[in-house]
Amino acid sequence: MAKPAFALALLLICGACATERHTTVVAEPARAVVVPSQAQLIAESRAACAAYGLQSGTPTYDRCVANEFAARWPG
């Protein structure tokens, strides 16, 4: 009788101290990267420079378009 009681007590003691840890890793969904076309970037650059009040065909306007395009170009 003492052996089964001892075995039961040992099982209860060990069972009370046991812990389990589970780690679940969930991958984030891939995001689509949309790169605007060169024509779209040039159009946006021209529109920005015109919004700044620059006149098209002037060296300042052309420099503005080149700078805006370079700033918008990915990479």
C-alpha positions as CSV (number, residue, x, y, z in Angstrom):
1,M,0.0,0.0,0.0
2,A,2.9,2.4,0.7
3,K,4.4,1.9,-2.7
4,P,1.3,2.9,-4.7
5,A,0.7,5.9,-2.4
6,F,4.3,7.0,-2.8
7,A,4.1,6.5,-6.6
8,L,0.9,8.6,-6.7
9,A,2.4,11.3,-4.5
10,L,5.5,11.4,-6.8
11,L,3.3,11.6,-9.9
12,L,1.3,14.5,-8.4
13,I,4.4,16.4,-7.4
14,C,6.1,16.0,-10.8
15,G,2.9,16.8,-12.7
16,A,2.4,20.0,-10.7
17,C,5.8,21.3,-11.7
18,A,5.6,20.4,-15.4
19,T,5.1,23.3,-17.8
20,E,4.9,23.4,-21.5
21,R,5.8,26.2,-23.8
22,H,4.6,26.5,-27.4
23,T,5.8,29.1,-29.9
24,T,3.7,29.7,-33.0
25,V,5.3,31.7,-35.8
26,V,3.0,33.3,-38.3
27,A,4.5,34.7,-41.5
28,E,3.3,38.2,-42.5
29,P,1.5,38.2,-45.9
30,A,3.7,39.4,-48.8
31,R,3.0,43.0,-49.8
32,A,2.9,43.9,-53.4
33,V,5.3,46.7,-54.4
34,V,4.0,48.9,-57.2
35,V,6.7,50.8,-59.0
36,P,5.3,53.8,-61.0
37,S,6.3,54.0,-64.6
38,Q,8.9,56.5,-65.8
39,A,6.3,58.4,-67.8
40,Q,4.1,58.7,-64.6
41,L,7.1,60.0,-62.6
42,I,7.9,62.6,-65.3
43,A,4.3,63.7,-65.4
44,E,4.2,64.0,-61.6
45,S,7.5,65.9,-61.6
46,R,6.3,68.4,-64.2
47,A,3.0,68.9,-62.3
48,A,5.0,69.6,-59.1
49,C,7.2,72.1,-60.8
50,A,4.2,73.8,-62.4
51,A,2.6,74.0,-59.0
52,Y,5.7,75.7,-57.7
53,G,4.9,78.5,-60.2
54,L,7.8,77.7,-62.6
55,Q,7.3,78.3,-66.4
56,S,7.8,75.3,-68.6
57,G,10.7,75.6,-71.1
58,T,13.0,77.6,-68.8
59,P,16.2,76.2,-67.5
60,T,14.9,76.5,-63.9
61,Y,11.8,74.5,-64.8
62,D,13.9,71.8,-66.5
63,R,16.3,71.6,-63.5
64,C,13.3,71.4,-61.2
65,V,11.8,68.5,-63.2
66,A,15.1,66.7,-63.2
67,N,15.4,67.1,-59.4
68,E,11.8,66.1,-58.8
69,F,12.2,63.0,-61.0
70,A,15.4,62.0,-59.2
71,A,13.7,62.4,-55.8
72,R,10.8,60.2,-57.0
73,W,12.8,57.5,-58.7
74,P,12.8,54.3,-56.5
75,G,16.1,53.2,-55.2
